[in-house]
């Protein structure tokens, strides 16, 4: 039988145990002669550890093995080949695939016999156990590292460079991050990506921006010094309250917490409204309602050719029920007329908003919000306390997870209550004085505002505007229709 001898020694082993290459080779030659095996090649790895398979002579032996150069591999001891159960299983699998046997000269490991082949099965089981045990140790270590606020690895976020210990801001990329957060208040993801691409901006890897990459940035808390650690569970699509997050002193914030959470509220609101309704160029799409059937009214545009040959585009609003099912008789309303009428009746629509009862309701909402915010602060301090106890080995990982599970549920409930209060009454998002100032200056600001600013002005003041009309009309823009404002809030 054609055999290959593999001998290995590290410098430390040779000094301590005398496992010299010459001693191993002498013993293996004698063993091969006793078995009447022909030695076709000897592979020597001197001064190399067996911690992995990245050894020059070992790799050369595997190449020759696949070429059919020999039929059996002979080693002095198993640990000359490898010290890893997983690596041993990989090697034995390669040997088996190419019908090459394996033998240790000083141990019972011998795949040339039935009991030796049973050994392979046992090694496979041990390898599986080792893999699972290793995964648990890594997961535990990563969790502890994350709880200390240390970066746990992965793709470096846009806007940062990793110096081996902390994430450092890259100024030109940070400027783009700030621009994305600013545009995110009024623009959709694809619009932002298109604007960045037109300006020649590229991602960290040099690719064009996409709506997904913009959305990922707007939802990533790393830009306020918080990173997510979700054990590779792919939970990043969930709300931040449902993810495992850690405040880190090793991340320099790019965005203020106020700006970040403002964007989160805007994005959450868009999930309930149509995305285009919240970010499109139509002023009223996210707030305008049909007075006949209660459905939302959507924007559309028609192009007309003027007598001078110039093409103009006119925007209209139409009932979404009429578009889908033709079941509503609300005519289409031109946007310019809608804006003119709103300016005319604006004072009448808003003059009752600041009665004593209205002001008291806002104060009540503010008090409730403050109480909920205080409760949320207490919960988050408790979370930090248990993390600190775990770091100082005062509690074990099981106790930490049990406590965090309860506190995270409480945090989620209180956060949901806060969001509910802010969404129940849009006016509560602004202080009484801020809202009064916005309404007072509305007409003068409207005249000089751009389209996106006008839309933001409308959605900041109104949560709903209901209009109605006397005249039924067929589908299409038609002629100017008489309409009026039913209510606004």
Secondary structure, 3 states (H helix, E strand, C coil): CEEEEEEEECHHHHHHHCCCHHHHHHHHHHHHHHCCCEEEEEEEEECCCCCCCCCHHHHHHHHHHHCCCCCEEEECCHHHHCCCHHHHHHHHHHHHHCCCEEEECCCCCECCCHHHHHHHHHHHHHHHHHHHHHHHHHHHHHHHHHHCCCCCCCCCCCCEEECCCCEEECHHHHHHHHHHHHHCCCCCHHHHHHHHHHCCCCCCCCCCCCHHHHHHHHCCHHHHCEEECCCCCCHHHCCHHHCCEEECCCECCCCCHHHHHHHHHHHHHHHHCCHHHHHCCCCCCCCEEECCCCCEEEEEEEEEECCCCCEEEEEEEEEHHHHHHCCCCCCCEEHHHHHHHHHHHHHHHHHHHHCHHHHHHHHHHHHHHHHHHHHHHHHHHHHHHHHHHHHCCCCCHHHHHHHHHHHHHHHHHHHHHHHHHHHHCHHHHCCHHHHHHHHHCHHHHHHHCCHHHHHHHHHHHCCCEEEEECCCCCCCCCCCCCEEEEEEC
